[in-house]
Amino acid sequence: MIELKFPDGQARSFADGATGADVAAQISPSLAKKALLVKLDGDLIDLRRPLPRGGTIEIVTRDAPEALDVIRHDTAHVLAEAVQELFPGTQVTIGPNVEDGFYYDFARDEPFSLDDLARIEARMREIVDRDEPITREVWDRGEAIAHFRGIGEIYKAEIIESIPAGEAVTVYRQGAWKDLCRGPHLPSTRHIGKAFKLTKLAGAYWRGDQRNAQLQRIYGTAWASDVDLAAHLKRIEEAEKRDHRKLGALMDLFHIQEEGRGMVFWHPKGWTLYRTLLDYVRRRVERAGYVEVKTPQILDRSLWERSGHWEKFHASMFICETDEGETLCVKPMNCPGHVQIFNHGQRSYRELPIRMAEFDGLHRNEGSGGLLGVLRVRGLAQDDGHIFCTPDQVEQETVDFVRLLQSVYQDLGVELHSVKLALRPEKRFGTDELWTIAEDTLERGAQAAGVEVERLPNEGAFYGPKLEFHLKDAIGRTWQCGTHQLDYVLPERLDAAYIGEDGAKHRPVMLHRAILGSLERFIGVLIEHYAGAFPLWLAPVQVVVATITQDADYYAGQVAAELRAAGLRVETDLRNENVGYKVREHSLAKVPVIAVVGRREADESKVALRRLGSQAQAVLSLGEAVATLKAEATPPDLR
């Protein structure tokens, strides 16, 4: 007999060999119909698999979060079965889950086409309708290798060969089809449902190594219900409309070209947006007690060796050598340079905390395959800051930083979604006692600022724990931007010290913090969040003065001059085009306000203001229009 404990605290005995299905049936017939999997001591197990032991058990139904991952993995198996039925001779390799879906890599001489996806999807639906039982088998390792090689599945055989000796080799049968897999899986293909869609094709290399054979990857998405699938596809459609690369081109903000991969060419309008955001952040951190510094772009390798970055980060550095035998590194981060400024002269505890800010350019040798518009680049700048303080000051500095970040996000119109505390990794500097103090201090600081934290085991840096700040955009996506990291190691390695109240030398605690993170990435996030329709204070071009007739050209110049004198960013459109055409064109370019003027507006010293996204217009006197737009265009921190 085995003893099973249920979530409500009750315990029951079951015969050896009982399955999750047996347990669900004993609880209630309705639960037996809904059951898909069981969770035993936190581990998911096939519903029809004999329970290997007693323990705490939970019946998993379709609406449980854990079920969705299994639905997606089962859908990947159905995809593979469909492909091999439709395209005999195709080999399957691996098919894992990814965010919001799955993919499967196939080895096939002929390329798949987008038209093939529709055929494959239709066959997948047939397989779901067949209600093929999904069963688990444990195979002998040698027999499994021989079997898969014998049927021409050389990739599967290679995977089995890489499984450590002594580890079980499990194969799942799905009707007549089978695949090597750890599981778990649903009882049959019927339980997958039909809330899935194949989304795209891509190339891939076997085991991710470009020296290996090239494979074909089919991506898909799967959900627990048709409603969830429709909502996801709607989000994807909306995300495509908001793609910062498309909007960046449409709004003439920036471009990236092959000769400067990962480096952004900011056009005048894009650089205006960049400077507006940077000026705002500069003002906010200056008021928060930071002093701005500037450190060299290139520093000798010896400093990076002393800081520890050479050992852990040098593959991501751009390095050059001089004729004099120097090895120089373009800086990928500012922290070692800030310690040099702190170390220049003797420091007293009375000076602490010292808060340094820098917005200088950084360069990181990101792999070309990971580059993505301005979201992932090689050349970037951060709203970087480092706080040197005593251990007793860490909690209050954390409180102040979190409140500053919350205020900045509110001004920028984005929502702080969650705060995560990355905890001690296996390999780390310092004692467990020191880590406990550090983790608890950061958590207390965040809570004192009014936010709860989610703990992430093993995710901290080797030198200390960190808070990660995730924001949510207009269509519900989350982005990790801000960070607040506690560091005991760098001050030690670079011999930073201050004279304490006792007259002795002490190591400062160093807090690495950023509100926006990479300005390039944050601008990409803002473009997609606002779909390019920025609030007036951020918009690169705030007003276009457009004429109805050419005899209003002079007055348009006057209007533009008064708006510029009030501090607004203004362009004029005096082309001999229909005003409706002009309005449409500037609306596509996401200009927030179009001031339309004709002969009547010139005679009466008025303007007709059209707002982006609205068909209505407000006719105001020129003075009223200037005052209204000036107030609206004032950055939030200056109002």
Backbone hydrogen bonds, N-H to C=O, Kabsch-Sander energy under -0.5 kcal/mol:
donor,donor_aa,acceptor,acceptor_aa,energy
2,I,14,F,-3.0
4,L,2,I,-0.5
4,L,12,R,-3.1
5,K,55,G,-2.6
6,F,10,Q,-3.3
9,G,6,F,-2.5
12,R,4,L,-2.5
14,F,2,I,-2.5
18,A,15,A,-1.8
20,G,47,L,-0.7
20,G,49,R,-0.7
21,A,47,L,-2.2
23,V,19,T,-2.0
24,A,20,G,-2.6
25,A,21,A,-2.3
26,Q,22,D,-1.8
27,I,23,V,-1.4
28,S,24,A,-2.3
32,A,28,S,-2.0
33,K,29,P,-1.5
34,K,30,S,-1.5
35,A,31,L,-2.1
36,L,60,V,-2.8
37,L,60,V,-1.6
38,V,45,I,-2.1
39,K,58,E,-2.8
40,L,38,V,-0.5
40,L,43,D,-3.0
41,D,39,K,-0.6
41,D,56,T,-3.4
43,D,40,L,-2.1
45,I,38,V,-2.8
47,L,36,L,-0.7
47,L,185,H,-0.5
49,R,46,D,-1.1
51,L,18,A,-3.2
55,G,3,E,-1.8
57,I,5,K,-3.1
57,I,55,G,-0.5
58,E,39,K,-1.7
60,V,37,L,-2.6
61,T,59,I,-0.6
62,R,34,K,-0.5
64,A,61,T,-1.8
67,A,64,A,-1.0
68,L,64,A,-0.8
68,L,65,P,-0.7
69,D,65,P,-0.7
70,V,66,E,-1.1
71,I,67,A,-2.7
72,R,68,L,-2.3
73,H,69,D,-2.2
74,D,70,V,-2.9
75,T,71,I,-2.1
76,A,72,R,-1.9
77,H,73,H,-1.7
78,V,74,D,-2.3
79,L,75,T,-2.4
80,A,76,A,-2.3
81,E,77,H,-2.5
82,A,78,V,-2.5
83,V,79,L,-2.6
84,Q,80,A,-2.2
85,E,81,E,-1.8
86,L,82,A,-2.4
87,F,83,V,-2.8
90,T,87,F,-1.6
91,Q,107,A,-2.4
93,T,105,D,-2.0
98,V,101,G,-2.0
101,G,98,V,-2.3
102,F,220,G,-2.3
103,Y,96,P,-1.8
104,Y,218,I,-1.7
105,D,94,I,-2.6
106,F,216,Q,-3.1
107,A,91,Q,-2.5
108,R,106,F,-0.6
116,D,113,S,-0.6
117,L,113,S,-0.9
117,L,114,L,-0.6
118,A,114,L,-0.8
119,R,115,D,-1.1
120,I,116,D,-2.7
121,E,117,L,-2.7
122,A,118,A,-2.1
123,R,119,R,-2.1
124,M,120,I,-2.4
125,R,121,E,-1.9
126,E,122,A,-1.5
127,I,123,R,-2.2
128,V,124,M,-2.1
129,D,125,R,-2.1
130,R,126,E,-1.6
131,D,127,I,-0.6
131,D,128,V,-1.3
132,E,127,I,-0.8
134,I,187,P,-2.6
135,T,133,P,-0.6
135,T,173,R,-2.0
137,E,171,V,-2.4
139,W,137,E,-0.5
139,W,169,V,-3.0
144,A,140,D,-2.5
145,I,141,R,-2.2
146,A,142,G,-2.4
147,H,143,E,-2.6
148,F,144,A,-2.4
149,R,145,I,-2.3
150,G,146,A,-2.2
151,I,147,H,-1.5
152,G,149,R,-1.5
153,E,148,F,-2.8
154,I,152,G,-1.4
157,A,153,E,-1.9
158,E,154,I,-2.0
159,I,155,Y,-2.1
160,I,156,K,-2.3
161,E,157,A,-2.2
162,S,158,E,-1.2
163,I,160,I,-1.4
167,E,164,P,-2.0
169,V,139,W,-0.7
170,T,168,A,-0.7
171,V,137,E,-2.8
172,Y,179,D,-2.7
173,R,135,T,-2.5
173,R,171,V,-0.5
174,Q,177,W,-3.7
175,G,133,P,-1.7
177,W,174,Q,-1.8
179,D,172,Y,-1.9
181,C,170,T,-2.3
189,T,132,E,-2.0
191,H,188,S,-1.1
192,I,189,T,-1.5
193,G,189,T,-0.6
193,G,190,R,-0.9
196,F,194,K,-1.7
197,K,221,T,-2.4
199,T,219,Y,-2.2
200,K,219,Y,-0.9
202,A,217,R,-2.1
204,A,215,L,-1.7
206,W,213,A,-2.5
208,G,205,Y,-2.7
209,D,206,W,-1.5
210,Q,208,G,-0.6
212,N,209,D,-2.3
215,L,204,A,-3.9
216,Q,106,F,-2.9
217,R,202,A,-3.3
218,I,104,Y,-2.3
219,Y,200,K,-2.8
219,Y,217,R,-0.5
220,G,102,F,-2.5
221,T,197,K,-2.7
223,W,195,A,-2.4
229,L,225,S,-2.1
230,A,226,D,-2.7
231,A,227,V,-2.2
232,H,228,D,-2.3
233,L,229,L,-2.7
234,K,230,A,-2.1
235,R,231,A,-2.1
236,I,232,H,-2.5
237,E,233,L,-2.4
238,E,234,K,-2.5
239,A,235,R,-2.9
240,E,236,I,-2.4
241,K,237,E,-1.6
242,R,238,E,-1.5
243,D,240,E,-0.8
247,L,243,D,-2.5
248,G,244,H,-2.3
249,A,245,R,-1.5
250,L,246,K,-2.6
251,M,247,L,-3.0
252,D,249,A,-0.8
253,L,248,G,-3.2
254,F,248,G,-0.7
255,H,265,F,-1.7
260,G,257,Q,-2.0
261,R,258,E,-1.0
263,M,260,G,-2.6
265,F,255,H,-2.8
266,W,264,V,-0.9
267,H,253,L,-2.3
267,H,265,F,-0.6
269,K,252,D,-0.6
270,G,252,D,-0.6
271,W,267,H,-3.3
272,T,268,P,-1.8
273,L,269,K,-2.0
274,Y,270,G,-2.5
275,R,271,W,-2.9
276,T,272,T,-2.4
277,L,273,L,-2.3
278,L,274,Y,-2.7
279,D,275,R,-3.2
280,Y,276,T,-1.8
281,V,277,L,-2.3
282,R,278,L,-2.8
283,R,279,D,-2.1
284,R,280,Y,-2.1
285,V,281,V,-2.6
286,E,282,R,-2.2
287,R,283,R,-2.2
288,A,284,R,-1.0
289,G,286,E,-1.4
290,Y,285,V,-2.2
291,V,355,R,-2.8
293,V,357,A,-2.8
299,L,329,C,-2.3
301,R,327,T,-2.8
303,L,300,D,-1.2
304,W,300,D,-1.0
305,E,301,R,-2.1
306,R,302,S,-2.2
307,S,303,L,-2.3
308,G,304,W,-0.9
309,H,304,W,-0.8
310,W,304,W,-2.3
312,K,308,G,-1.5
313,F,309,H,-3.1
314,H,310,W,-1.3
316,S,313,F,-2.1
317,M,314,H,-1.7
318,F,330,V,-0.5
319,I,317,M,-0.6
320,C,328,L,-2.7
322,T,326,E,-2.0
325,G,322,T,-1.7
328,L,320,C,-3.3
328,L,326,E,-0.6
329,C,299,L,-2.8
330,V,318,F,-2.7
331,K,297,Q,-3.1
338,H,334,N,-1.9
339,V,335,C,-1.8
340,Q,336,P,-1.5
341,I,337,G,-1.6
342,F,338,H,-2.3
343,N,339,V,-2.5
344,H,340,Q,-0.6
344,H,341,I,-0.9
345,G,343,N,-1.6
349,Y,499,I,-2.4
351,E,348,S,-1.8
352,L,348,S,-0.6
352,L,349,Y,-0.8
354,I,388,F,-2.3
355,R,353,P,-0.5
356,M,354,I,-0.6
356,M,386,H,-2.9
357,A,291,V,-2.3
358,E,384,D,-2.2
362,L,380,L,-4.1
363,H,331,K,-1.9
364,R,378,R,-2.5
365,N,316,S,-3.2
366,E,364,R,-2.1
370,G,367,G,-1.5
371,L,368,S,-0.9
372,L,376,R,-1.8
375,L,372,L,-1.8
376,R,372,L,-1.5
378,R,262,G,-2.8
379,G,262,G,-2.0
380,L,362,L,-2.6
380,L,378,R,-0.6
382,Q,360,D,-0.6
383,D,517,G,-1.4
384,D,358,E,-1.4
384,D,382,Q,-2.0
385,G,513,R,-1.1
386,H,356,M,-2.3
387,I,511,L,-2.4
388,F,354,I,-2.9
388,F,386,H,-0.5
389,C,387,I,-0.6
389,C,509,V,-2.4
393,Q,390,T,-1.4
394,V,390,T,-0.6
394,V,391,P,-0.9
397,E,393,Q,-2.4
398,T,394,V,-2.2
399,V,395,E,-2.3
400,D,396,Q,-2.7
401,F,397,E,-2.3
402,V,398,T,-2.6
403,R,399,V,-2.3
404,L,400,D,-2.1
405,L,401,F,-2.9
406,Q,402,V,-2.6
407,S,403,R,-2.1
408,V,404,L,-2.5
409,Y,405,L,-2.7
410,Q,406,Q,-2.1
411,D,407,S,-2.3
412,L,408,V,-2.1
413,G,409,Y,-0.5
413,G,410,Q,-1.1
414,V,409,Y,-2.4
415,E,472,K,-1.3
417,H,415,E,-0.7
417,H,470,H,-2.5
418,S,470,H,-1.7
419,V,452,E,-0.6
420,K,468,E,-2.6
421,L,454,E,-2.9
422,A,420,K,-0.7
422,A,466,K,-2.9
423,L,421,L,-0.6
423,L,456,L,-2.6
428,R,426,E,-0.7
429,F,462,F,-2.9
435,W,431,T,-2.2
436,T,432,D,-2.6
437,I,433,E,-2.1
438,A,434,L,-2.4
439,E,435,W,-3.1
440,D,436,T,-2.4
441,T,437,I,-2.2
442,L,438,A,-2.2
443,E,439,E,-2.2
444,R,440,D,-2.6
445,G,441,T,-2.3
446,A,442,L,-2.3
447,Q,443,E,-2.5
448,A,444,R,-2.7
449,A,445,G,-1.2
450,G,447,Q,-1.5
451,V,446,A,-2.2
454,E,419,V,-2.3
455,R,453,V,-0.5
456,L,421,L,-3.0
458,N,424,R,-0.9
459,E,456,L,-1.4
460,G,423,L,-3.6
461,A,464,G,-1.4
464,G,461,A,-1.0
466,K,422,A,-1.3
467,L,484,H,-2.8
468,E,420,K,-3.1
469,F,482,G,-2.5
470,H,418,S,-2.9
470,H,468,E,-0.6
471,L,479,W,-2.9
472,K,415,E,-2.6
473,D,477,R,-2.7
476,G,473,D,-1.8
479,W,471,L,-2.3
481,C,469,F,-2.1
481,C,479,W,-0.7
482,G,469,F,-0.8
483,T,514,A,-2.4
484,H,467,L,-2.1
485,Q,512,H,-3.5
486,L,465,P,-2.5
487,D,510,M,-2.5
488,Y,463,Y,-1.4
492,E,488,Y,-0.7
493,R,489,V,-2.8
494,L,490,L,-2.6
495,D,492,E,-1.0
496,A,491,P,-2.9
498,Y,506,H,-2.3
499,I,347,R,-3.1
500,G,498,Y,-0.6
500,G,504,A,-3.0
503,G,500,G,-2.1
506,H,498,Y,-2.5
509,V,389,C,-3.3
510,M,487,D,-2.2
511,L,387,I,-2.5
511,L,509,V,-0.5
512,H,485,Q,-2.3
512,H,510,M,-0.6
513,R,385,G,-2.6
513,R,511,L,-0.5
514,A,483,T,-2.4
515,I,383,D,-0.6
519,L,381,A,-3.3
520,E,381,A,-0.5
522,F,518,S,-2.6
523,I,519,L,-2.5
524,G,520,E,-2.0
525,V,521,R,-2.3
526,L,522,F,-2.7
527,I,523,I,-2.7
528,E,524,G,-1.9
529,H,525,V,-2.7
530,Y,526,L,-2.7
531,A,527,I,-0.6
532,G,527,I,-1.7
533,A,530,Y,-2.2
534,F,532,G,-1.6
538,L,535,P,-1.6
539,A,535,P,-1.6
542,Q,540,P,-0.5
542,Q,569,R,-1.7
543,V,569,R,-1.8
544,V,593,V,-2.0
545,V,571,E,-2.8
546,A,544,V,-0.8
546,A,595,A,-2.2
547,T,573,D,-1.9
548,I,597,V,-2.3
552,A,549,T,-1.7
553,D,550,Q,-2.0
556,A,552,A,-2.4
557,G,553,D,-1.9
558,Q,554,Y,-1.7
559,V,555,Y,-2.7
560,A,556,A,-2.5
561,A,557,G,-2.3
562,E,558,Q,-2.3
563,L,559,V,-2.3
564,R,560,A,-2.5
565,A,561,A,-2.3
566,A,562,E,-1.2
567,G,564,R,-2.0
568,L,563,L,-2.3
570,V,568,L,-0.7
571,E,543,V,-2.2
573,D,545,V,-2.9
577,E,575,R,-2.1
582,K,578,N,-1.9
583,V,579,V,-2.7
584,R,580,G,-2.3
585,E,581,Y,-2.4
586,H,582,K,-2.4
587,S,583,V,-2.0
588,L,584,R,-2.2
589,A,585,E,-1.3
590,K,587,S,-1.6
591,V,586,H,-2.5
593,V,542,Q,-1.1
594,I,610,R,-2.6
595,A,544,V,-2.5
595,A,593,V,-0.5
596,V,594,I,-0.8
596,V,608,A,-3.1
597,V,546,A,-2.4
602,A,598,G,-2.1
603,D,599,R,-2.4
604,E,600,R,-2.1
605,S,601,E,-0.7
605,S,602,A,-0.6
606,K,601,E,-2.5
607,V,620,L,-2.7
608,A,596,V,-2.0
609,L,607,V,-0.6
609,L,618,A,-3.1
610,R,594,I,-2.5
611,R,616,A,-0.6
612,L,592,P,-2.4
614,S,611,R,-2.1
618,A,609,L,-2.2
619,V,617,Q,-0.5
620,L,607,V,-2.6
620,L,618,A,-0.7
622,L,605,S,-2.4
625,A,621,S,-2.7
626,V,622,L,-2.5
627,A,623,G,-2.4
628,T,624,E,-2.8
629,L,625,A,-2.6
630,K,626,V,-2.4
631,A,627,A,-2.0
632,E,628,T,-2.0
633,A,629,L,-2.1
634,T,630,K,-0.6
634,T,631,A,-0.8
638,L,635,P,-2.0
639,R,636,P,-0.9
